């Protein structure tokens, strides 16, 4: 390799490393800022606008989200949320090996493929999608998931999750969903209404709350049952408690 080519290669490497450093610092700063502020906008929300669904959202604070909504989210999506550090390694290991012990009744894996922490990281910092883009997303998803676990804590992760997750075409967050489907604020949702909204996950465009899809009508009673199983667990109550 000629000296000129070596020099050019070194410049490219230095530039790439500098860009990666800036991206790393920027991601740290933005993540820390989101510990106290809601994301101004997300890539998923931008996608809803460009796809013609519009953007309906109304961020609400932790105290304005009922404990039943938080409990429903855990019951449906991630029942081990209070215990894991962002990734449910225990359940992943059990899926690869035959179970040898009886599962604890009140703590089984939720219906989603990812933990609530992973879903929050994906929705706030990254993009949706399947196929090759899904695999490209895995490394930054791991990074951001671990980062919010370290800097936000469980309550903040749950608060952001319930504000940014899509709960209908162009409908983001529990407040917008409550007003769209039941004509009331999130803080006034009943236990059953909370379960109905959460039952639209993970595909709210297909699993509609109103008109109620077959999947939602089948799923929300199961969520209510799991909510009853989880309620009273000290770790769960600590995450869902609204002062």
C-alpha positions as CSV (number, residue, x, y, z in Angstrom):
1,X,0.0,0.0,0.0
2,X,1.4,3.4,-1.0
3,X,2.2,6.0,1.6
4,X,-0.5,8.2,0.1
5,X,-3.1,5.5,0.5
6,X,-2.0,4.8,4.1
7,X,-2.3,8.5,5.0
8,X,-5.8,8.6,3.5
9,X,-6.8,5.5,5.3
10,X,-5.6,6.9,8.7
11,X,-7.6,10.1,8.0
12,X,-10.7,8.1,7.4
13,X,-10.2,6.1,10.6
14,X,-9.6,9.2,12.7
15,X,-12.7,10.8,11.2
16,X,-14.8,7.7,11.9
17,X,-13.6,7.5,15.5
18,X,-14.3,11.2,16.0
19,X,-17.8,10.8,14.7
20,X,-18.4,7.8,16.9
21,X,-17.1,9.8,19.9
22,X,-19.5,12.7,19.2
23,X,-22.4,10.2,18.8
24,X,-21.5,8.5,22.0
25,X,-21.3,11.8,23.9
26,X,-24.5,13.1,22.3
27,X,-26.4,9.9,23.2
28,X,-25.2,10.2,26.8
29,X,-26.3,13.8,27.1
30,X,-29.7,13.2,25.4
31,X,-30.4,10.1,27.6
32,X,-29.6,12.0,30.8
33,X,-31.8,14.9,29.7
34,X,-34.7,12.5,29.0
35,X,-34.4,11.5,32.7
36,X,-36.3,14.7,33.4
37,X,-37.9,15.7,30.1
38,X,-40.1,13.8,27.6
39,X,-38.7,13.2,24.1
40,X,-39.6,16.1,21.9
41,X,-40.4,13.6,19.1
42,X,-39.4,10.0,18.2
43,X,-38.6,8.3,14.9
44,X,-41.8,6.2,15.3
45,X,-43.9,9.4,15.7
46,X,-42.3,10.9,12.7
47,X,-43.1,7.7,10.8
48,X,-46.7,8.0,11.8
49,X,-46.9,11.5,10.4
50,X,-45.2,10.6,7.1
51,X,-47.5,7.5,6.8
52,X,-50.6,9.8,7.0
53,X,-51.8,8.8,10.5
54,X,-50.9,12.1,12.1
55,X,-49.7,12.5,15.6
56,X,-52.0,12.4,18.7
57,X,-50.2,12.6,22.0
58,X,-50.4,14.3,25.3
59,X,-47.6,13.6,27.7
60,X,-48.7,13.2,31.4
61,X,-46.7,12.8,34.6
62,X,-46.3,9.7,36.7
63,X,-49.0,10.8,39.1
64,X,-51.5,11.2,36.3
65,X,-51.1,7.5,35.2
66,X,-53.2,5.2,37.3
67,X,-51.5,2.2,39.0
68,X,-53.9,-0.1,37.0
69,X,-52.4,1.1,33.7
70,X,-48.8,0.4,35.0
71,X,-49.9,-3.0,36.3
72,X,-51.7,-3.8,33.0
73,X,-48.5,-3.0,31.1
74,X,-46.4,-5.3,33.3
75,X,-49.1,-8.0,33.3
76,X,-49.2,-8.0,29.5
77,X,-45.7,-7.1,28.3
78,X,-43.1,-7.8,31.0
79,X,-44.0,-9.4,34.4
80,X,-40.4,-9.6,35.4
81,X,-39.9,-5.8,34.9
82,X,-39.2,-5.0,38.6
83,X,-36.5,-7.7,38.8
84,X,-34.4,-7.7,35.6
85,X,-31.7,-5.2,34.6
86,X,-33.2,-4.5,31.2
87,X,-33.0,-8.0,29.7
88,X,-34.8,-11.1,30.7
89,X,-31.8,-13.4,30.5
90,X,-33.6,-16.0,32.8
91,X,-36.5,-16.4,30.5
92,X,-34.2,-16.5,27.5
93,X,-32.2,-19.3,29.1
94,X,-35.4,-21.2,29.9
95,X,-36.6,-20.9,26.3
96,X,-33.4,-22.6,25.2
97,X,-33.4,-25.3,27.9
98,X,-36.1,-27.6,29.2
99,X,-37.6,-26.3,32.4
100,X,-36.6,-28.2,35.5
101,X,-38.5,-26.2,38.2
102,X,-42.0,-25.0,38.6
103,X,-42.5,-21.3,37.6
104,X,-43.5,-18.8,40.3
105,X,-47.1,-18.1,39.6
106,X,-47.0,-14.3,39.8
107,X,-43.8,-13.9,37.8
108,X,-43.9,-15.3,34.3
109,X,-42.8,-13.7,31.0
110,X,-45.2,-11.3,29.5
111,X,-46.6,-11.5,26.0
112,X,-44.1,-9.2,24.3
113,X,-40.8,-10.4,22.7
114,X,-38.9,-7.6,24.4
115,X,-38.8,-6.2,27.9
116,X,-40.5,-2.9,28.7
117,X,-37.0,-1.4,29.0
118,X,-36.0,-2.6,25.5
119,X,-39.3,-1.4,24.1
120,X,-38.8,2.0,25.7
121,X,-35.2,2.3,24.4
122,X,-36.4,1.3,20.9
123,X,-39.3,3.7,20.9
124,X,-37.4,6.7,22.3
125,X,-34.0,6.5,20.6
126,X,-34.3,4.1,17.6
127,X,-36.7,2.9,14.9
128,X,-39.3,0.2,14.3
129,X,-39.0,-2.4,11.6
130,X,-38.3,-6.0,10.9
131,X,-36.0,-7.9,8.6
132,X,-32.4,-6.7,8.3
133,X,-33.2,-3.4,10.1
134,X,-34.2,-5.3,13.2
135,X,-30.8,-6.9,13.4
136,X,-29.0,-3.7,12.7
137,X,-30.9,-2.1,15.6
138,X,-29.9,-4.8,18.2
139,X,-26.6,-3.3,19.2
140,X,-27.8,0.2,19.8
141,X,-30.9,-1.2,21.4
142,X,-28.7,-3.1,23.9
143,X,-26.7,0.0,24.6
144,X,-29.7,2.3,25.2
145,X,-31.5,-0.3,27.2
146,X,-28.6,-0.6,29.6
147,X,-28.1,3.1,29.7
148,X,-31.7,3.9,30.7
149,X,-31.6,1.2,33.3
150,X,-28.5,2.8,34.9
151,X,-29.7,6.4,34.6
152,X,-33.5,6.5,34.7
153,X,-34.7,3.8,37.1
154,X,-37.8,1.6,36.8
155,X,-40.4,4.2,37.5
156,X,-39.0,6.7,34.9
157,X,-38.7,3.9,32.3
158,X,-42.4,2.9,32.9
159,X,-43.5,6.6,32.8
160,X,-41.8,7.2,29.5
161,X,-42.9,3.9,28.1
162,X,-46.6,4.7,28.8
163,X,-46.2,8.1,27.2
164,X,-44.4,7.2,24.0
165,X,-45.7,3.8,23.0
166,X,-48.1,3.7,20.1
167,X,-51.5,2.6,21.1
168,X,-53.4,3.1,17.9
169,X,-52.7,4.5,14.4
170,X,-50.9,7.8,15.2
171,X,-52.0,7.6,18.9
172,X,-49.1,7.8,21.3
173,X,-49.3,7.4,25.0
174,X,-51.9,6.4,27.5
175,X,-53.5,9.9,27.7
176,X,-54.1,10.2,24.0
177,X,-55.4,6.6,24.0
178,X,-57.8,7.2,26.9
179,X,-59.3,10.3,25.3
180,X,-59.6,8.7,21.9
181,X,-61.2,5.4,23.0
182,X,-63.1,6.3,26.2
183,X,-63.4,10.1,26.1
184,X,-61.7,10.6,29.4
185,X,-58.3,11.4,30.9
186,X,-55.9,8.6,31.7
187,X,-56.2,9.2,35.4
188,X,-59.9,8.3,35.2
189,X,-59.6,5.0,33.4
190,X,-61.1,1.9,35.0
191,X,-59.2,-1.3,35.5
192,X,-60.9,-2.9,32.6
193,X,-60.4,0.0,30.3
194,X,-56.7,0.0,31.1
195,X,-56.5,-3.7,30.2
196,X,-58.3,-3.1,26.9
197,X,-55.9,-0.4,25.8
198,X,-52.8,-2.4,26.7
199,X,-54.3,-5.4,24.9
200,X,-53.7,-3.6,21.6
201,X,-49.9,-4.1,22.0
202,X,-47.7,-5.0,20.3
203,X,-49.5,-4.2,17.0
204,X,-51.9,-1.4,17.7
205,X,-52.7,-0.8,14.0
206,X,-53.9,-4.3,13.6
207,X,-55.3,-5.0,17.1
208,X,-57.7,-2.2,17.5
209,X,-59.4,-1.1,20.7
210,X,-62.4,0.5,19.0
211,X,-63.9,-1.1,17.1
212,X,-62.6,-3.9,19.3
213,X,-60.7,-6.5,17.4
214,X,-61.0,-10.2,18.1
215,X,-57.5,-10.3,19.5
216,X,-58.2,-7.5,22.0
217,X,-61.5,-9.0,23.1
218,X,-59.6,-12.3,23.7
219,X,-56.5,-10.7,25.3
220,X,-57.8,-8.2,27.8
221,X,-59.5,-10.7,30.2
222,X,-56.2,-12.5,30.3
223,X,-54.5,-9.3,31.3
224,X,-57.0,-8.7,34.0
225,X,-56.3,-12.2,35.4
226,X,-52.6,-11.6,35.4
227,X,-53.1,-8.2,37.0
228,X,-54.8,-10.0,39.9
229,X,-52.0,-12.4,40.1
230,X,-49.3,-9.7,40.3
231,X,-51.1,-7.3,42.6
232,X,-49.8,-7.4,46.1
233,X,-46.3,-8.4,45.1
234,X,-44.0,-5.9,46.9
235,X,-41.7,-5.3,44.0
236,X,-44.6,-4.8,41.6
237,X,-46.4,-2.5,43.9
238,X,-43.3,-0.4,44.3
239,X,-43.1,0.2,40.5
240,X,-46.8,0.8,40.0
241,X,-47.6,2.9,43.1
242,X,-48.9,6.4,42.4
243,X,-48.5,8.7,45.4
